[in-house]
Amino acid sequence: MATRIQQFAEWVADLETDVIPESVLERARLQAMNTVAAGLAGSTSPAVAQLREATSYWAAPGKVGVIGSDEEW
């Protein structure tokens, strides 16, 4: 039996955008833009730089780009 996350993944994989109401798609677009904008706005904040430094030991192995900079973490 598939786990709940597997069931959800299958549902998402099979989802067609034409069955999603336009209002839901528009809200999703706005939320995605808001997330990127917040990341960009915060990327130059001295407090965020301190937070990245303080939490850097939590990072998983490998590199990931930092929004709004050329830095990799």
C-alpha positions in Angstrom: 0.0 0.0 0.0 1.3 3.4 -0.9 2.1 5.9 1.8 0.2 9.2 2.0 3.1 11.1 0.5 3.3 8.6 -2.4 -0.4 9.0 -3.0 -0.1 12.8 -2.9 2.9 12.6 -5.3 0.9 10.5 -7.7 -2.1 12.8 -7.5 0.2 15.8 -8.2 1.9 14.0 -11.1 -1.4 13.2 -12.7 -2.9 16.7 -12.2 -3.9 18.7 -15.3 -3.8 22.4 -15.0 -6.9 22.8 -17.0 -9.0 21.4 -14.1 -7.6 23.9 -11.6 -9.8 27.1 -11.3 -8.1 30.2 -12.7 -8.5 31.9 -9.3 -6.4 29.1 -7.7 -3.7 29.3 -10.4 -3.5 33.1 -9.9 -3.2 32.8 -6.2 -0.4 30.2 -6.7 1.4 32.6 -9.0 1.2 35.4 -6.5 2.4 33.2 -3.7 5.4 32.0 -5.8 6.3 35.7 -6.7 5.9 36.7 -3.0 8.3 34.0 -1.9 10.9 35.0 -4.5 10.5 38.7 -3.7 10.8 38.1 0.0 14.0 36.0 -0.6 15.5 38.7 -2.8 14.6 41.5 -0.4 16.0 39.7 2.6 19.1 38.4 0.8 21.0 41.7 1.4 20.0 42.2 5.0 22.8 42.1 7.5 20.5 40.1 9.9 20.1 37.4 7.2 23.8 37.2 6.7 24.3 36.7 10.4 21.5 34.1 10.4 23.1 32.2 7.5 26.4 32.2 9.3 24.9 31.1 12.6 22.9 28.2 11.0 25.5 27.1 8.4 26.3 24.0 10.4 22.8 22.7 9.7 23.4 22.6 6.0 23.3 19.2 4.3 26.3 18.1 2.2 26.6 19.7 -1.2 26.0 23.2 -2.4 22.9 25.3 -3.0 22.6 28.8 -4.4 21.5 31.6 -2.1 18.7 33.8 -3.6 19.9 37.2 -4.5 23.6 36.5 -4.4 26.4 34.5 -6.1 27.0 32.8 -2.8 26.7 29.0 -2.4 26.0 27.4 0.9 
